[in-house]
Amino acid sequence: MAGLLLLVGCSTSGHLGIITKSMVDPGSILKTETQFTELGFVEAEACRQFLLAVIPWGASDLDLAVDRALSTVGGDAMINVSVQSGLYGFVPIYNIFSLTGTTVSGTAIKFEYG
């Protein structure tokens, strides 16, 4: 029981049809019916930590997690995407250390231009 008091957290999850790298224009891709190749399943995480609730380091941005996932296979976008985010506190009464993270997973694709 004491261990539960030292660690608390919460998380959420959601699903998206498609998500692209920040430098890709999804509107033009959809308008031109661009073909793509599936590259396989990818997953990545982006985390931000806090010490004493005031000293942050790292980043937990969705676009960072997507870019990390796609960089492993050289993809342009992800389809059938799951996104999870969570906030966890260690010794939460005193806010000694906390962590927030975003995890994305899905199928990486590469657009075929021209």
N, C-alpha and C positions, 0 to 999 in steps of 0.2 A: 504494500500500500504506500509506503514511503517513496518508492520509486516513481509512482504515478504523480506524486506531488512535485517531483523534480523535473518532470517533462510533461508539457501540455502542448496541444496543437490543434489546428483545424485545417481542412483542405476542401477544395472545390474542384469540379471537373466539368468539362463541356466538350462538344464535338463540332467540328467545322467541315464543310465540304472541300474547300480548297484554301490554301494560304500560300502566298508567294514571298520570295525574298523582297526586301524593301526596295531594291533597285528595279524590279520588274513592274511594268504597267499592266495590271490585270485586265483593265478595260479593253486595251488594244488586243490582248491575247484572246479574249472571248469574242470580240467583234470579228476577228479574222479566222476564227475556228482553227487555230494553230494546232497541229498534230503534236503528240508527245510520246515519249518512251518511258515506261515504268522502270525505275532503277532498283526498287525493293524497299523493304521496311527500314526506317531510320528512327532514331530517338536521341534526344539530347536534353540537357538541363542547363538552366542559368540560375545562379543563387546569389543572394545578398545576405551578408551577415551583419549583426549589430552587437557591439560590446557595450554593456551598460546602457543600452537603448539610445545612445547618442553618437557612437563612433561606428559609422557604416563603412563597409568595403564590399566590392563586388557589384554585380548587376543582375537583376532577376527579370529583365525585360523579355517579352514574348518574341520580339524580332531577333534578339540575341540567341535565344534557344533555337529558333527556326534556322538562322544562319549557321549555327553550329551543327545542327542535324544535316542540313543540305551540303555543307562543306565536306562531310565524310564521303560523299558519293558524287559530288559535282553537280547536284541537282539545281533546278530553277524554282521548284514549287513542291508542295506536299498536298496530297489528296487524302480524303478519309482521315482527317486529323483529330487526334484527341489531345486536349490540353488539360493539365492538372496544375493547380497552384496550391501552395500550402504555407502556413506560418507556424513555426514551432518555437517554443520557448523552453530554455533550460534554466531551472530555478526561477520560474516566472515571477514569483513574489518580489524578487529583487532585480529583475531584468538583467541578470548577469550576462547572458548570451541568448540571442534569438537568431533565427534563420528564416528567410522567406525564399521560396523557390518556384520556378515555373518549369514544367516538363512538357515537351511536345513529342508526339509519336505519330507515325503515319507512313504512307507510301510516297517516296520521293519520285519526282518526274523531271524529265529534261525536255524542254520545248524544242521542236524541229522547225527552225526558221528557214524561209525561202523555199 
